[in-house]
Amino acid sequence: MGEVVNLNRARKTKARMDEKAKAVANRVAHGRTRVEREQAEAERKRLSKHLDGAKLDD
């Protein structure tokens, strides 16, 4: 005879694994870490100030 399997436990385990796979895909598709977003924003501000400082007055 084969091994006895609790179908509820197997179903829930499969659902958890599917959710984890979906979360990984979403992180790859959409996500940057908070630090990366803050660094990009700081760099954008720094470049903007540098550009404004180089403007010639009319």
Number of C-alpha atoms within 10 A of each C-alpha: 3 4 5 6 8 8 9 9 10 11 10 11 12 12 12 12 11 11 12 12 11 12 12 11 12 11 11 10 9 7 12 11 9 9 9 11 12 12 12 12 12 12 12 12 12 12 12 11 11 11 10 10 9 8 8 6 4 3
